[in-house]
Amino acid sequence: MAAGKTSRRGNSPARSGSSTPSAPPSTETLLADEGRPVSARQEIALTSVEPHLTSNIESSSINSPGRGTSRRLFLIADQVDTPTSDDTPVLEPTEAEKLAAMQEEYGQIASSMVDEHGDSQHEAMLAESWGTMFKGLMVVGNIHLTSHRLLFHALLPPDAAFVHHYDSAEELEALGSSPSSSTHILHSGPVTWHRHKPLLSSQRVWLEMNADMITIYPSADDSGRVRPIKSFLLSSVDTIRPRDDTKASDIHLNFTLEGSHKSLFFTVDTPQSAAQWRRHIEAALFRIFRRRWRHKATSVAGKEPESSVDQWNTLRFCVPLHRLALIDEGDYHGFATLLSLKVDLDESQRLVSAGTFFAAADTASITDNLLNMHLRAKSDTDLTFNFNLAVITEQGSFIDKLRHGIQVAHLRHPKADVDANRLIFNIAGIDCLASEDDIEREVQEESRPSESLPARIARKAEKAHTAAAVFGLHEEEGIWLKRCYLDIVGVPVRGHLIVTPRFVCFWRKNTLSPDVKYRFDSTLVKGFEPVNCVQPGFSGLALKLHGQQDVVFEFWNVLGRDEAISQLKQFTTPETRPTSSSTTPQPSTPTHPADILVPSKKSLFETRVLPDDFLSHMPFIANEPWVSRSIALSPRTFTMLTIGSRGDVQPYIALGLRLKKDGHRVVIVTHQEFKEWVEGYGIEHRQAGGDPTALMKLSAEHKMLSPGFFKESVGYFRQWLDDLLVDAWEACKDADVLIESPSAMAGIHIAERLQIPYFRAFTMPWTRTSAYPQAFMVPAFEMGPGFNYSTYVLYDNIIWKATAGQINRWRKEHLGLPSTDMSEMSATKVPFLYNFSSAIVPKPLDWHDDITITGYWVLENSDSEWSPPEALTAFMDKAKADGKPLVYIGFGSIVVPKPNEITKSIIEAVEKADVRAIVAKGWSSRGGDPAKEGAAIEFPASCFGLEKVPHGWLFPKVQAALHHGGAGTVGASLRAGIPTCIRPFFGDQYFWANRVTKLGVGVRVGSLRSDDIAHALVKATTDRVMLEKAARIGEAIRKESGVDNALEAIQYNILRAGSDRTKMSWAK
């Protein structure tokens, strides 16, 4: 192939298993862009680098095709097929093989160049490195340096990688082409939404983003998430305003909706959170752009856009050294060196580089001109092309060789009788630096056909267009509207029923009051049927939803109702629902010689260690959208401090095992009774907290950590608290990071003494909020937001009052710290990890961004040595054969004073409810007096008794569960998707009993009388809505990855967790 020439079209698969050079085991590199204007055929401007280091990277313009704006150079990629597994052994290519591949792919360069003496020099390989390139787009790949050119090669994954998390290339290829819902939530959280109307003040709202849209909800709970306030399709995004260092927590998005310009301006609590939001938005925009570009590239080849193939792409970049200049070098977080480079374009490429974009482009954002597909001329032509590379600091010799290679190359010049060697950038075989005529011909935007419509249909089409803007719907998928009434608690409200393949909506537009808007995901719809109406003469339609009450619509006549049923059948059946990608990967056959220079897919999934300060501002990396799951902190000692029952310790074992996978040392500090269990998982155990049985007994009598608990503990168990504090300090002295359940009380002071990052983690709400009461101060009935918030303030003050004397004495005598108070501790600013599910406790709007609801930390196979007795499986089989509901009844580690009486009551209740029950006593018998209790009670045929049974094994096999409401047991039963009946005894159990009742997935049992138990069991096994709601919440919980989410939250908040909390503030 001639020097500087590339094929204009064609697919080019990467060679299987090539990994040249292999990725370094420790750190990865990133780079930044100077943001200087260049142009060519396309540009992807993605991702910001950390602002204070490269503040000039960001820009303000992202333009959709056809809006007449210019764009910068697009990093490009050839489509490749799906190679064989990276596990296939492949010999490392030699330097000679790599050099030969370069020359075959990009042409001979040495013979076309002469030095000042007129001599040509052979091309030789000088160096190679794993690094990062940034030119509007950040991408990780292989850098090769020869005596005559600099090359960069990288792989870009298919679209599916931007929607779901994958742990390996094999998993991505196996599942990436399977249908995936575009409603999958990519990022969400509470934000302050600023509206631009004089009478509308800023409002705290819940913001949610999926692959297609951003939606604003009034809250994160189910009632709020079916009533969206506003929705924006990401495809309508025009610009993302650059990051302002003075307002680093602000984010501005500009849209074009219905021909007019709109904006979304919101503020998050911290700059770290803003970086996360930007990264996720940019990833979604990049995915949209790639889909558009793939369709256009397919059109250029004369095929239908829908036939485009979503698969791995290869990015190719090759620049002659004599055209290259090293402008600047800079340190990046101490682990990488940034190289700012400039390419002098040749005359043919200078014509293409003649373009312009907004004045703000000199501070180019990662999303600058992301969707722009056109050029326009400018008077002042820029003849250079600027980009940045980064290599890890350990590869300093590469930089020295590059610097020297450029100097030597500038002493050479092309021969007079040969074409000048050019910068090469290509995608799918199409040269990005092609001539203007080629550009205009190849990427002409597809025109939208218009059709003549009768006036009535035109009006309906206009309504559909408006509805699409209001609810964030895709018009091209089809929108059907029908006037009707919505029955809201017996009061009909007139509006429009709107049906699409993704959503069923209702909208009533009001002038003076807020619009009435509902939006239900089509996956919630399980059926529909005619019903009677509130209004005489009307025809009703009941929309049946999984886990919710029926929604009733009323139509003027039977024909309208039947038409609605027909449309619902057409749009909401699974076969008609669209997936996130309508294409499936297909193999292609052509190969490129330089494929041996491309990194392997497997290398992109390797875990990499990065500095703490970088993790807090992790940008979007285009070929590693899963980067949050493939990075790690440098190895250190994580110490976890907790007291309580087995359910309090088990989550820490799960988190500890995940941390050990990243090479960390893990220590769990808790009761001695759990030593053997903890160490059985290879985790170090240290003692603190005394006897958990005595603690449970004290908790049951006084309500754990209640004022009465501390009055008793200070009076009679003062030694217990003193021992807890002393033991905790001795056990945590060598910690690098401390994660503590706040009930242990010592950790916040130990972290202050050691000056280490400190996190709190708990199984129940502990952070002040108006949404829920303090878990240990739950009232008999709901008292409202003001009361809820006051319970946290009151509780914190009472507990500190009861313990301050002992704690401050311990601080002075053992930690060498002065006395403290609540304001000095600033406990409300400690990053918090809640290991329960947001499906059960949605995140309140008044919780800040450093508070993360991670999902449950599930310890799989926690009783791996346990096997079910044959008698148990026989009992379960017989219950199924008899058609009787099977339930679980057990009270975990609760100490019950009269266990035999409770057992009798349970047996009577089981008989009354006509169910079959598996009864597990656990520690319940510890509280009984054998002399008074008498002989153990024999269970009848309707019950099967045993000491313990693993919840993870049993709960998926029963229809309902009745237990004490411990946080771990609640999580296990709801994760199994079964109704949960709770008889609370103390502490947070009352909170969980109220939550399952409010959610409609269980009931709170008022007492252990047989009638109360029987009523609860009947409802839990027969109530359709409760059964469906429980099943749906179980499905949502099982999709969560609690320990991975916790690890991600630790990484993003590690700097904040080790900072001075008294100097922290929240953005407003």
N, C-alpha and C positions, 0 to 999 in steps of 0.2 A: 504494500500500500504506500502511496506517495507520502512524503513527509508532510505532516500537518493536515492530512486528509482523513476523513472518517466516513463510514457508511452513513447515508442519510436515513435509512430505516432498517429495521430488523430487530429481532429478539436476540438476547445474548445471555444465556444462563451461566451462572458462576459454577466453576468446577467444584465438585463435591469434595468436602473435607479440606479444602485449601485454607490455610490459616497462616498466612505469611505477612508480617511476622506474627508470632503468637502474642496475645495480650499480656502485659505485665501483670504479675500477681497482686500488686498493691494498688496503685492509684491510676485514675483515668484523667484525661486532659480535656479541657474546654478552651474555647477561644472566643474572641470578640471581633467585631467589625467596626472599622472606622466610620462607616456610614457615608462614605463619599459617593457621589452620583456616578453610577455606571449603568450601562444598559445592555440588553441583548434581548433575546426573544422572550424569556420568561424570568420571573423572579419568585422565589419563595422567601419571604422575609419572616423568619420564625424566631422565636425565642430570645429573650434577653439574657445577657450575662449579668453578673452581679453589678448593680448600678454604680456603686462608689468606685469600682475599678474600671468600668467601661461605660461611663455615663453617656457617651455619645453614640451608643449603639442603637438606641431606640428611635423610632420614627412614628409618624402619625397616620400614614395612609395605607388602607387596604381597599382595593377597589374591585368590584365585580366586573366581569367581562362586559364590554360595551359601554363603559362610562367615560371613555375618552381620556383616560389618564395614562401616564407612562409608567414604566416599571423598571426595577433593577434586575440584575442578572439572577437567573433562576438556576439553583443547583440541580443538576439533571441526572437522570438515571436510566439505564437500559433495563427493559423487562427481562427477567430471567425465569427459567423454569424451576421446579422444585427438585433440587438435587437429592441424591441419596443421603442416607443418614450421615451426620458428621462423625459418627462413631466408627465409620469405615476407615481403616488405617490407610493413610496416604503419605507417601514419602515427601519430605520437605524438598521443594525445588531448589536446585543449586543457583548460585548467583548467575552463572552462565545461562541457565534456563530462563531465569527471570529477565535477564537483559535481552535475550533473544525474543521473548514474548513481547517486551516493550517495543522492540524495533519492528516486529511483525505487525503489531497493533497500531502503533503511532508513526511508523515510518523511520527510515534511517535519518539520523541528524548529523552524526560526526562527519560524514563525507561531504556534507553540504556546507560545512563551516571551516574557516581558516583563521589562524592566528595572525599576529602582526608580521610574522615571517612568511606568510602564505602557505603554512603547513596545516594539514588536517591531523587531528588526534583521535585515537580510538575512544569510543565511549566505554566508560567503566562504571561499575557499581560502587558507590561511595558509602552509603548508609541506608538504613531503614528503621522505622519506628512506628509504634502504635500511637496515634494521636488524634487530634480533632481539627476539623476545618469549619470555619464560619464565614459564610457570605450571605447574610440574611437568614441562613439556615444553619443550625448547628448539627453536625453529624460526626460520628466516630468511625475511624477506619485506619487503613494502612498508608503510611507515607514512605515513598521510596525516593532516594536521591542518587542520581548518576552524575557523571562529570558534565553532562550536557542538559539535563532536565530534572524537573521536580514533578512527581506524580502522587496522586491521592486516589484511593479506591475505597469504596464503602458499599455496604448492603443496606437497602431500605426495606422494611417488612411490609406485608400486605395490610390493608385497611383494618382487618379484624384485630390486629394488635393494638389499635387505638381505642377499642371499645371494651375489651376484656383483658384481664391479667393472664399471662401465660408464663409458665416456669421454664419452658424449653422450646427450641425450634420444632422438635417433634410434636409437642402438644399443640403448638400454633398451627402446624400443617395438618394435624389430625382434626382439629376442631375449628380452625379458622374459616373454613368454607361452609360450616354448618350454619343454619339460620340463627341469627342473634337479634335480640330486640333492640331497636334504636331507642327504646325508652329506658334502657339500662342507665342508671345514674352514674355519671362520671365524677361529679363533684357537687357538694351542697353545703349549706351552712347559713347561719343567721348573718344578715348584713344590714347596714343602715342605708335605706334607699332614699335618695334626694330627688324630689320632684321639682320641676321647673315652673310650677304654677304658683302665683302669689298666695293663694288661700290654702295650698296643700303643703304642709310642713314635712320634714323628714320623718320617715317611718321605719321602724324595725320590722323586717320581713324575713321570710325564708326563701333563699334563692337556690335553685336547682338547675343543673345543666346535664343534659344527655348528649348523645352524638349529633342531634339535629337542632336542639333549641335550648334557650334559657327561659325559665319560667319563674315568676314571682308568686309566692303563696302567702297567705296571712299567717300561717304557722306550719310546723312540720308534722302535726298529727293528721290522722285520717280525715277529720272533718275539714281541715284547712287545705289538704292536698287535692280535694275534689272541687275546690272553688278557687281557681287561679285568678290572680289580680291582673296579670299581664304575661304575655308570651312573645318571644322573639325567635324567629328562625335564624340560626347562625349563618345560613346562606345569604341573609340580607345584611350582614355586617359590612360596613364600609371602612371604618377606622377604629383603631384602639389608640387612645391618646398616650403619649410617652409617659413613662414614670417620672413623677416630680419628686425629687429628693425631700422637698419640704413637706410634701403630703404623700408619703410613700405608701399609705394604706388606701388611697383613692384609686378607683378604676373607672374609666370612661369608655363606653362603647357607643359608636354612632351607627345607625341603621338607616336603610331606606325602606319604608313601608308605604304601600299604596301611593307611590309617587312622591311622598313627602319625607323629609329628613326627621328622624327621631333619635333620641339618645337614651342611654341607660347609664346613670351615674350612681355608684354606690361606694360605700366605705366599709372596710373590714377592720378588725380590731388591731392587727399587727402587720408590719411589713412582711413578716414570714408568711402570713396567711395571704396577703396580696400576691406574693410570688407564686404561691400554690394556685390561686385563681387564674393568674396570667398563664401559667404553664398549661393548665387544663384547657383554657379557652384556645390557646395557640395550637394545642394538639388537635382539638376538634376542627379548627379552621384549616389546619394543614391537611387533615383527612378529607375535608370537603374539597379543597383545592386539588388534591391528587385525583379524586374521583372525576372532577371536571376535566383535568388535564388528560387523564386516561381516555375519557370519552372523546375528547377532541383529537388526540393522537390517533385513535381508532378511525375517526371520521376522515382524517387526512389520508389514511390507508385505503379509503373507499369502502369502509365497513360501517355497519350500524353501530352507534355508540353503545347500545346495550350488549354488544358482543365483546366489549373490552374485558380483558382478563385482569383480575386483581391478584397480584402475586408479588414475589420478591423482586426488587429492582436493584440494579447495580449502578452506582454513581462512578463516573470516570472523569478525571481531571489530569491534564498533562500540560505543562508550561515549559518552554525552553528557558534555560537559565540566563541566556544573554538578554532576554526580555524582562527579567525579574530584578527587582530592587528591594532590599531589606530596609524598611523605613524606620522601624522601632522595635525594641524588645522590652518586655516587662514581666515582672513576677506575678503569678496568679496563685494566691493563697499559700505560697511557699512550696507547692508541689508541682507546679507547671510553669513553663515559660511561654509567654505569648509573643508571637512573631507577627508584626504587621508588614505585609508585603504588597508590592505594586507591580502590575504587569503592563508593559507597553504594548498596546494592540497594533496589529498591522493595518494597512490602509483599508482593506476590505472589511475588517472588523470595526474600524473606526466609524464607518458609515452606519453600522448597526448600533454602535454605542451612542450615537447622537439621539438622545432622548432626555426627557426631563421629568421631574416629579415635584411634589409640593416642597415649599421652602423648608419645611420641617424635616425633610428627608435626611438632612445632615446629622440628625440625631435619630437614626433609623431604628424603629421598633422592629421586633422580630416578626411582626405581622404586617410590616409595611408592604403595600401593594400585593398582598397575598393572593388575592383573587383576580388581579389585573392581568389582562391578556393582550393589551395593545400598546403600541409605541406611538409617540408623536414627536415631531422634530423640535429641536431647540436651537437657538442661535449660537450659544456658547458650547461647543462640543468638547466633551471630556474624552481625552485620548488614552486614558489609563483605566485599569481595572484593579480595584483594591480588595484584598481579602486577608484573613488572618489564619494562622496555624498555631497549634499549641502542642508541645511535646512535654512529657514529664521531666522534671528537673534532673532525674537520674540519667537521662539521655542527653546530657549536655554536649557530648562529643558530636551528636547529630547537628546541633546548632552551629558548632565550630566549623564542621565540614560544609554546611550550607553556606555560611558566611564566606568561607574561602572559595567555594565552588562558584558563587556569584561573581566574586572579584575576578577569578580567572576567566569565566565565561564572557565578561565584558571586554576582554582583550581579543575576543573572536568576533567575526562578522560573517554573514552568509556570502557564499560565492555569487558572482554576478549572474551566472547562467542558471541559477536554481530558484525555485519559489522559496520565499521566506517561511521559516518554520513558525507555526502559529500556536496560540493558546487553544486547547481543545477542551470542550465541554459538550457532552452529548447525552441524550436520553432517547431510549427506544431507537437508537441509530439515527436520530435526528439531531443535526448540529445546532446547538443553541446560538452559535455565533454566525448563523447563515445571513444571507443578504436580506435587505428590506423587502424585495419582491417575493422572495421565498417565504418570508415570515407572513406577509399579508395573504399569500395564497394558502399556506398550510394551516394557519390558525384563525381563519375567518370564522367569526362567531356564527353559530347556527341561528337562523332567524326563526322567530316564533310564528307559526302559521295563525292567521286570523280567519275566522269564519263568520259568515253572516247569520245572525240569530234573530228570531222574532223578538219583539219587544218584551214579551212576558218572560221568555227564557233568558233574555239579556239581563232583566232585573234580577232574576234568581241567580244568575252567574255573578252579578255584582255583589249580591248578598253572600254568596259563597266565598268570594274574594275577601270581603270584610270579615267574615267568620274565620277565615284562614289566618288573617292578621291578628284577630283577637285571641285565638286559641293556639296559635302556632301550628297550623295544619299545613299539609302538603297538598296544594291544589291538583297537582298532576296525578295524585293517587285517587282522586274522586271525592267529591263532597256532596252529600244529599241533605236538603233542608225541607222541613215541613212545619207549618204553623200548628201549634197545639197548646195545651195547658199542662203545666207541671203541678201535681198535687203535693203541696207542702203542708203536711200535718192537717189535711182536710181543707186547705185553702188553695183553690186553683190559681195559678199564676200564668198569664199568657206569655208566650215567647216562641222560640224556634227549637225544634229538635234537629240536631246536626249529627249526621252519621258519616264516619270515615272508616277506612280499614284499621286505623290505630286507636280512634277514640269515639266515644258516644258523648255528645255534649248537649247542654241546654243553655240558651242565652235569652234573657229578657233585657233589652236596653232601656234604662231609665234616665230621665233628664235631671231630676233633682236629687235622687238617692242613688246609691251604688247599684250597678247592674247586678242582676241575678245570674250567676254563671256557675255551671257544674261541668266537670270534665272527668269522665270515667275511662280508664284504659280498657280497650276492647278485650284484653285477656281476662278482665273481671267478669265479663258477660258470660253467663252459663245458659241463658235461655230467655224466652219471652212468651207471654200468653195473654189472651183477652181477659179483662176483668170488668167488674161493674164500676160505675163512675159516681163521683160526688154530684156532678151536674146532670140533671135529668136529660135524657135524649142523646147524651154523648157516648162515644165508644172508647173504652179504656184499654190501655196496654201496660202490663206490668213487666218492667225490665228486671230480670232476676240476676243478681250479682253474687259472686262468691263472697261469703262472709259478711254480707250486708243486707239490710232490709230491702225489699223490693222498691223500685222507683216507678211511680205510676204516672203515665202520660194520658191525657184525655184529648180525643179528636172529635171534630164536628160530626163525622159519620163513620160508618163501618168501612167504606172504601178507603178513607184516609188512614184509618187504623191498620187495615190489611196491607196497604202500600208500605207503611212504616215497618210492619213485620217482615215484608218481603225484602226491604232494603237492609234491615238488620241481619237477616239471614245471609244476604249476599256479602255484606261488608265484614261481619264479625266472625265468620267461620274461620278456623285456623288456616285453611288452605288459601284464603284470600288475603291474609295479613301479610304486609310487606316485611322483608327482613332488612337488616342494616346494609346488606350488600346483595345485589341481584345477580352477581356474577360468581362463578366458581373457578378456582385455579385450574388451568389446563397446561399441560406440558408443552414446551416449545423446544425446538431442536438446535437452532444455530448456536455456535459457541464463539467466543472471542479469545484470542491468544492470551490477552492480559487477565483473563479470569483467574489465573494462578496467583495474581497479586491481590485479589479480593479477600478480605477476612472471612472466616467461616461463620456460619450462622450461630454455631455453638458459642463462639467467642463473645457474641453480643449478649448472651445470657449469663456470662460468668460474673460472679459477685466481685465487686471492686470496693476497696476501702478508700474513703474520701475524708478530707478534713472536716471537723465539726462545723466551722464557720461557713464552709461551702454548702453543707447539707441544708442549712436554714434558708438558702436562696437557690435551691436546685432549679435550674432552668429546664426547658423542654429540649430534649435531644431527639432529633427527627427519626433516627434509626434505632432508638431505644425508648419507645413510649412507655415501656414497663420499668423505666429506670428506677422508680421509687422502690421496686421490689428487687433490684439487682445491685443495690449499693449497700454499704455497711460502714458502721463506725469502726475505728481502729480497735483492736481487742483490748478489753479492760475488764475489771471486776464489777459485776452487777450484784448488789446485795438487796434482798427483798425481805422486808420486816413486816410480820403480821401476827395477830393473835386470833383465837376463836376456834371454830370447829374445823372439821375436815373440809367442809365446803369453802372455808376461807383460805385454806392452804392450796387446794387443788388447782385453782387458776394460775397461781404462781409457778407451779410445776410446769404447766403447759407453756407459759411465757418463757420460763427458764430453758426449756428444751429448744425453743426457737432461737433464743439468744446464743445457746451453745453451738448451733449450726453455723453461726457467724464467727465462731472462734472465741467467744467471750467466756470468762469464768463466772459461774453463777453460784451464789450462796443464798440459801433460804434460812432466815432466822425466825424460829417459831417454837412451839411447845416440844418438849422432849419426846412426847408420845408419838410424834410423827416422824421421828428420826429415821427409822428403818424404811418407812414408806418413801420418804424424800430421797434417801440415798439409793434406793432401788432404781431410781432413774438416772443415776450418775451425777446427781446434784449434791453439792456439799450442804450439810445441815449444821446449824448452830442453835444452841438452846436460849430461849427467852420466853417469858409469859407464864411459867408455872404450870399447874395442872388444869387442862382444859375442862375436865369434868366439874371441878369446883367452880370454874368460871361460868359454865353453863347453868349450874345450880343457882349461883348468885344472880345470873342474868334472868332466869325464869322467875325468881322471887322478886326481883326489883326492876325488871326490864333493863336489858343490857345498856350500859353507859347512860342510863337515866340519872336524874339528880339523886334518886334513892340509891342507885347503884354506887355512886361515888360517896354518898353519905355513909353507906355501909362499909365501903372499901377503905375510906379514910379512918373510920372508927375501929373496925375489926380487921380489915385487910390492908392496912397501911403498908405492911411489909410486902404484900403482893405488888403494889405499885412501885415501891422502892427497888425491889428485886428486878422488876420489869425494866426500869430505867437503867440500872447498873448492867444487867445482862445484855441489853440492847447495845449499849456503848461498847462493851468488850467485844461483842460479836461483829460490830460494824466498823471497827477502826481501820480496816484495810480496804474499805469500799472506794471505788472510783465513781460509781453512780448508785444512788440510793432510791429505791422504790418502796413506799411504805403505805400500808393501810392506815388511815388516820386514827383508827381506834387504838393503834399501838402507841401513839402520843410522843414517842421519843425521837423519831426520825428527823423532824424538821430542825431540831436542835443539833443533832449529830451532824447533819449536812452543813449547818452553819459553822460548826467547829472544824470540819474537814475541808470546807470550801469546795464542795463537789456539787454536781447537778443533783437536784432533788425533785422527784415526782411523787405524786400521790396516786394511788389506785384503790378502787373500792367496788364493791358489789351492789352498792345502793347510792342514791343521790346524797351528796354531802355538800355541794356547792349552793350558795344562796340563790334562790329563784322564787319568783311569784307563781310558777306553774305548778309546783308540787310542795307539800309540806315536808319538813325535816323528817327523815325516815323513822326517827325515834320519838317523834312528837306528832303522830297522826291523830287528828280529831275523829270523833265518832261520825261526823258528816262534814261535807265540804264547807269551808268557811270563806273561801275567796282568795284572790291574789295577795291582798295586803296581809292577811293572816298567815298565808303560806310563807311569805318572806320573813315575817317577824319570828317564826319558829326557829329559823336558822340563827338569827341574831340572838334570840333568847337562849337557845341551846349552847351556842359557842360561849356566851358569857357565863352561864352556869357551870359548864365543864371547866372553863379556865379558872373560875373562882374556886372550884373544888380541888384543883390540882396545882395551881400556881405555886403554892408554898413549897411543895415537895419538888416540883420541877425546877424552880429557881435555885433551890438548895443544891440539887444534883448538878445543875449547870455550873455552879461555882466550884463545888468540891471535886467533880469528876471531869468536866469539860474545860474548866478554866475560863468560862465565859461569864460576863456580867448578867444580872437579872434582866428579864425581858418582859414585854407585855404584848397584847394582841396587835397593836399598831406596828410595833417593831417586827413582829413575825411576818406580817402581811400574808397570812395564809391564803387569802382569797386570790392571790396572784401566783400561786403554785400551779404549774401545769398538772392537769389531772387526767387520768386514764380510767374511764368507767367500763368495766368488763361485763356489761350487759348489752342488750340489743336496743337499737333505736326503734325497732318495731314495737317494743314494749314500753319504753320510756323515750319518746321523741325528744330531741335536744330542744330545750327552751330557748326562746329568742334572747333572753337576758344572760345566757351563758356565753362566755367569750371564746375566742378561737383557739386558745390553748387548752381548752377542755374538750376531750375527745371521747365520744361514745364509740368504742371500738368493735362491739360485738363480743360474744362470749369467748373466753379463753378455754377452749374445749380440750380436755385431756383424753385423747382417744385411747381405748383399751386400758382404762385406769385399773381394771381388775382382770388383767390378762390371764391370771392363774385360775380364775373362777370359771366353773362350768355348771350349767343348770342340772339339778337333780332330775332323774328320770320321772320322779313323781310329779315334779313341777310341770314339765312339758306335757305329761299325760293329762294333768288338770287343765292346762290351757287348751289342749286339743279337744277335751270333752266339752269345755265351755263353748268352743266354736261349733262343735257338732250339735250341741243343744240349742244353738242360736241365742245364747245369753251374752250380754255385754260383759267384757272382762275389764276390771278396774284394779288399780293399785292403791293401797292404803298404807301409809307409814309416816312416822314423825321424826325420822332422822336421829339427830343427836340430842333431842329434847329430853330433859329429865322429868318424868311424869311420876307424881307421888303415888297414885293408885292405878297401876297399869292393868290389873285384872278387871276393874270396873269399866275402864275404857274398852278393853277387849270385848266384854259382854255387849256393850253398847254398839260396837262396830258390827258384831255378828247379827244383832237384831236389825240394824239398818240395812245390811246386805240382804237379809231375808225379805225385808219390806220392799226394797227397791228391785228385787228379783234380778240381781246381777250376780256375777261370780267375782270374788275378790282375792287378790294376792296381798297378804298382810305381812309387812316387815316391821318388826319392833325396833331394831337398832339398839340405841342406848335407853330406850323408854323404860326398860325394866330396872335400871339402876336406881331409880328413885323409890322403889317399892320396898316394904318391909316384909321379908319372907314369912315371918311369924304371923303377921296380920293378913297377908295376901292369901295364904293357903296354897293349895295345889294349882299348878298351871292349868289353864282352861283348854279343853280340847276343842279344836275347830270342827264345825260341821262340814258336810260335803260341799257347801257353797263357798267355803273359804279355804285358802291354803296358806299356812303360816310358815315363816322362815326368818332367820335372824337378819339377813341382809341379801340384797340382790342388786347388781349393777344397774343403775338407771339407764345408762346408754344402751344396754342390751334389752331391758324389759319394756321401757316406755313406748318404743315404736310398735310393740306387739299388743298393747292394751288400748282400750277405747277412752279411758279417762283416768285421772289420778287425784287422790285426796291426800294432802300432806300438810306439814306445818308452815310451809311458805318460806323456807330458807332460800336465799337468793340463788344458790347453786341448783337446788331442786326445782325451783320455779323455772330456771333456764332450761333444765333438762326436759321437763314435761312439755313446755311450750315449744322447745326445739323439735320434739317428737311430733308436734302438731296435734296434741290432744287437749281437750278441755281440762282445766286445772281448778280443783276445789281446794280452798285453803282454810284451815283452822289455825289462826295465828295464836302464838303464845306470848311472844315478847319481841321487842326491838323492831327491826325492819320488816318483820313478817306481816304486820298490819299494813304497811305500805304496799307490799306485793299483793296482799289480799284485795286491797282497794283497786290496784291497777288491773288485775285480771277481771275484776267485776266491771270496771269502767270500760275496758276494751271489749267486753262481751265474750271473752274466751274462757270464762270460769266464774265461780261464785265464792264469796266469802261465807264460810260456815260459822254461824253465831256461837254454837256450842257443840259439845260432843254427845249430846242427847241423840238417841237413835232416830227420832223423827227429823231432826235437822240434817243429820248425815244422809238419811234416806232421800230426803227432798233434793239435796245437792247432787246425789248420784243419779237420780232419775233425770234431772234437768241436764246434767252433763252428758248423758248417754242418749238423749232423745231430742234435744233442741237442735233443729237443723241449722239455724243461723249460727249458734255457738260452735257447732261441730265444724262448719265451713270456715268461720273466722279463725278458729284454732289451727285448722289445716293450713290456711293461707299464711298465718304468722309463722307457723313452723317452717314453711317453705322459705320465707324471707330470712329467717334466722340461719337456716342451713346454708344459705348462699353466702353468708358473711364469713370473713376470715379474720377472726378477732385478734389472734396473736400477730398476724402480719400487719393489720391496721395499727395495733399497739406499737409495734416496732417502727413503723413509718412515723407515727406521732412522736416517738422518742427521738428519732433522728432529726425531725424538723424543729423540735423544741429543746434540743440538748443545750444550746447556748443560753436560751432563756431560763432553763432550769438551773443553770449555774450562775446566773446574774444576780445583782443586788435588787431584790424585789421592792425595796423602799424607793427606788428611783424609777420604777416602771410606771407607765401610764398607758391608757387605751386611746386609740384614735377615736375622734368624734365626727 
